[in-house]
Amino acid sequence: MTRRVLSIATLYPNAERPTFGTFVARQFEALATRGDWDVTVIDPIGLPPIAAGRYAAMAKAATDAVENGVSVLRPRFPLIPALSARWNPSLIARTVLPIARRLHAERPFALVDAQFFYPDGPAAAKVARALRLPLSIKARGADIHYWGAQGFARRRMLDAARQAAGLLSVSEALKTDMVALGMPKDMTTVHYTGLDRAAFRPLERAAARTLVSALPNLAVPRSGPLLLTVGALIPRKGQALVIRALALLPGDVRLALAGTGADEAMLRSLAAGLGLSRRVHFLGSVRHDQLPQLLSAADAMVLPAASEGLANAWVEALACGTPIVIADAGGARELLNTPQAGRIVARDAASIAAGIAELLAHPSSQQAVAALVERFSWDANATALAEYYARISG
């Protein structure tokens, strides 16, 4: 018998942000493919009273669709940018609840799910309570480390956690952080990310480098060691540290930054100030189907984030046979347990540069690096999620 799950997920791709939260979409698409769970996602789109600039594009993206077997609804809810974080859970719940009631009356759900702890978790808690359904909330990293440090958010997160029938964490390390915040250990299950094994696999490095250097939207240099950083251009991800580390490496080493974000102007200025403008390449938002070629072309993927759960970018890089240089954050030590696959370093330019230099001096075969993540797949992720949902929903 097919059962239904309703997920509230502000972390979900749409037409305006196609690479935002793709791992959430892949998870639910894999779950829907199994046939034992029917998935409905409500991805609320926050818009200010006057939707100008990027919000005008977001307004156009607020459309409903069935996407790869998942029913996705994108209602709009009101927000005041940078000011309404305190009230967003209530604003989301007020928008979502009438839709959830209607859908539940048509075909009942077995549980309500949230894919990020704030604001999704408290909003989903309100919906689950109104529908008298079990609640599940998944923690992914920044929700615990950033929002958990905000008093108003932490209180609402802990209330939602106490209501939940079960909690998910993307790593053992993040589970420990959740418990330290006051969440129940015995109700928290570690649920590792998945991986598209058909897409993310080793492509011969020289051939991949030739390919991505010829693509107009990438156009990375054809020669010299290539470092790649994948992630939003925000302080937590540590791109500024990577640029400073580049200044300590030989002049033929290049750095490509895949991602967009508020730090871009600052990072460009930093690169220029260090005389590195010709060695640092800003790629912008990279299409997900081009990411395997770009990862395979790189000699190392460098992402010294201050906090993580267990980053999909780590797993995807390793699956392409590309070693990683990362900080000791989140599930780093659960993933990286052999020097062949990379280095865990301190978050300073000298340590990052030393880790990169070691990898460049002693390269491993792509196949040996990729072997480290053989256990990751979206099928395995979906199987574990289906079993967990069945367990907490009775």
N, C-alpha and C positions, 0 to 999 in steps of 0.2 A: 504494500500500500504506500502510495506517495503522500508524504506529509509536507506541510508548508511552513517556511520560516520567513518572518518579516524582519529585514535588517535596515536599520537607520544608519546611513553611512555618508557623512560629509566628506570623507576621503574616498572619492570615486571619480574616474575619468568622465569628461564630457566633451562636447565639440570644441569648447574654448580651451580646455586644459586636457588634451587627450592623453598626456603621460602622467597625470596626477592620480595617484592611488591605483595604478594599473594592477598592482599585486592583489588588491581587494577584488577587483573585477575578475582576475584570473582564478582566484580562489573560488568565487561563487560560480563561475562558468564551469569549472571542474566539478563542483558539487552538483550542479544542475544536470550535467552529462550523465551522472550515475543513475538518475531516474528515481531514487528513493526520496529525494527532497526537491520540492518545487520552491524556487527562490524568488522573492519579491524584494527589491531594494528601493527604499525611499532615500533619495539623495537631495536633501533640501538645499536650495540655492539662496544664499543671503544677498539681499540687494538693498541699498540705501534708498531713501525717498526719491532722489533724482539719480537715475542709473546712467551716469556719464562715464566716459573713458572706458577703462577695462570692465566696469560694471555693465556698460551697455552691451558688450560682447557676452558677458555672463548671462544677461537677461535673455539673449537669443539662444543660449545653450540650455535654458530651462525647459527642455522638451522631454516628453515621455517616449519610451521605445522599448521593444524587446531586443536585447543585445546579447547575441550568442547564447540564447536560451534563458536569459535572466530578464525578468520584467523590471524595468527601471523607471521610476517616477521621480520627477524633479520639480516639486512645487517650490514656489518662492516664499521666503520669509523675510520680514523687515529687520534690518540691522543698521547700526551707525558705525561705520568703519573705525576701528581702534578704540571704540568706547563701549560697545554693547556686549563684550565678552561675558560679563557677569550675568546678563539676562538671556544670552543665546539659547541655553537649554530650554528655558520656558517658551521663548519665541518659536523655537523649532517644534516643541511638543504641541503648542497651540495650533500650528499649521498642519502637523502630521496626524494628530489624533482623529480628526473627522475622516480623513482618508483611510486610516487604519481601521476605524470602526466599520466603514462601508465595506472594505475588502474582507474583513473578518466575518461580517454578516453574510457575505456572498459565499465564501469558502473559508472555513475557520483555519486560523494559524495554530501551530503547535507551540511556538515560542516567539519571543521578540529578541532581537540581537542588536548589539551596537559594535561597530568596527573600530572605534577610537574612544578613549575614556572621557574626553571632554572636547566639545560639548555633547557628543553623541550619547555617552553613557547616562547622564542624568535625564536627558530627553527621552531616551528609550525606556528608562525606568518609569517615567510618568505614563507612557503609552502601555507598557506591560501591566502596570498596576490598574489602569482603567479597563483593560481587556481581561484582567485576571489570568494572565499568562506568565509562564516562567520567563526569566530574563537571563541573557548571557551578554557579557561585555568582554571585548578583547583589548588588551594593552599592547602598544606597539613601540613605545620608547619615549618620544617627545611628550606624549600625553601624560605619562607618569613623571618624567623628569622636569618638564617645564610647568605644566598646569598643576601638578602635584605640589609645587612650591608656592602656588598662589593660594592664599588662605580661603578665599571665597570659593574657588574651584575645588580645592581639596575636600572641603566639607561636603560638597554635593557629590563628589566622586565616591567618598567613603559611604555616604548614605546609599548611593546606587549599588555599591559593592555589597553592602549588607543585605540589600533586597534580592540580589542576583541568586539564581539557582546554580550558577557556575561562572567562573572567570577563565579567560585564556591569556597566555603570555607568549610572546614570540621567542623567549629564551629563558633559561634557568636564572641567568643573572638578573633579568628584568623581573622575574617572579620574586627574587630576593628583595628587590627594590620595592615591589608592591607590598610585600609583607612588612617591610620597614615603615611604609607609609601608613600601615594599619589595616591592610586588607587581609582576608582570611587565607592562610596558607593551604589548608586542606581542601578548599574549594577551587584552587587555581591549577589549571592544567597547562603544561607547556605544549604549544602548537607551533612547530617550526614552519617557516615559509615553504613555498613550493618553487618549482622551476620548470620552465618550458624546455624540456630536454631536446626537443627537435630543433629549436632555434638556438639555444645557448649551448654550443659545443665547440671544440677547438677547430678553428679554420687556420690553415697554414699561415703563420704570421706574416711572412713576406708578401704572400698573395693578398692577404687582407689589407696590408698597409698600402699596396698598390691600388686596391679597390677604393678604400676610403679617401685616399689622396686625390682620386679622380672625381669624387662626388662633389658637385658645386656647393652643397650646403654644409659639407664637412671640410674638404680641402686642407687636410693636415699635411705637413711636409712629408716628402717621400723618404728623406734620409735622416739619420741620427736617431738615437734612442728616444722613444716616445712614452711619456707619462700621461696618464688619463685620470681625471677626477670626474666622477659622476654624482651629481646631486644638486639640489637647490643652492643658489649662491646666497647663503645666509651665514652669519657668524658661526653658528654651531658646527657647520660642516668642515670648517678649517681650511678653506681654499687659500686664505692669506698666508697661512703657515706653509702651504705647499709652494707658493710663489717665492717666499723667502728661502725655502729649502733649495729651490731651483738655482738661486743665485750662488749657492755653494757647490754646485755640480758643474761638470765640464760644459763648455759653451755649445757643444753639439746636441745636448739634451734638450728636448722640447716638451712643453706641457700643453695639453688640450683640456679645456674645461667644458664639460657637457652639462648644461643646465642654465636656468635663468633665475633671477632673484634680485632682491633689493641691494645686494652688495656689489653688483656688477660695476657700477661707476667707480667705487672705491678700489676694487680689484684691478681695474684697468689703470687707475692712477698709481697704484702700488707698483704694478709691473713697469710702468713708464719711469717711475722714480728710481727703480733699481736697474734701469737700462735693459729691461727684459721684454720690451714690447714685441720684438721680432721672434721671441722664443715662447711666448704665451699666446695661445690661440683660443678665442672665445667662440664656441660652436653653437651657443644658444640651445634651444630645446631640440633634442635629437629624437627622431622617430624611433619607436620601440623596435620596429623591424630592422633598423639600421644599427642598433646597439650591439648585437653579436659581432658584426664585422668590425666595429670600432674597438670593442673590447679585445678581440683577437689580434688586432693590429698593434695594440699597446704592449710595451715591455713590462709595464707595471701599472696597476690601478691604485692610486694614492688617495685615501679618504680618512684623514685624522680627525674624525668627528668627536666632539666633546661628550656626546651622549648618543646612544643608539639602543635599539632592542636587539635585533639581529638583522642587519641591513640586507635587503635584497640585492643591492649593488655588489656587496661582497660575494654573495653566492653566485651571481651571474658572471662576475669577472673570473672566478675560479673555474666555473663550468666551461669557460672559453679557453682555459689553460693559461690565464694571466694571473701572476702572483699579485698579492695585495700588500700594501703598507698601511696599517691602520693603528689607531690608538687603542689603549686598553679600556674599551667602553663596551657596555652591554655584553652580548654573547661572543665577543671576540675570541676568547679562549675556548669556547665550546666549538668553534669552527676551525680556528687556525692552530693546529697542533703538530705541525711539521715545518721545518725551515724551508723545505722545497716550495711551499705555497705562499710564503711571505714573511713579513715581520710585524710584530706588535711593538710600537715605539712610543716614547714620551712625546707629548704635544709641544715640541719646540723644533725650530727649523733645523738645528744641527742634528738632532736625533732622527728626524724624518729624512734628511739628506743622507745620513749614514746608512739607514735601512735601505734606501733606494740604491745607494752605491753598492751595497753588498749583493743585492739582487741582480744588478746589471753586470757585476763582475762574475757572478756564479749562476747563470741562467739555468732553470730547470726545463725539462721537456714539457710541452703543453699537455701531453697526455698524463704525465705524472701529477701535474697540478690539478687537472680536471678530475682525477680519480678521487680526490678528497671529498667531492660533493656528490658522489654517486647516489647517496641515499635520498637526495632531494628530488622531488617531482611533484607536479600538481595532483597527480593521481593519489600519491601517498598522503598529501595534504588534505585532499577531499575525503579520503577514507577515514582519516583520523577525525575530521570535523563532523562527518556524518555519525560516527560512533559516539562522539561527545554530545551532539545535539540529541540523539536518541536517549542517551543516559540521563540528561538533565530534564528532558521533557516528559519522561515516563512512558 
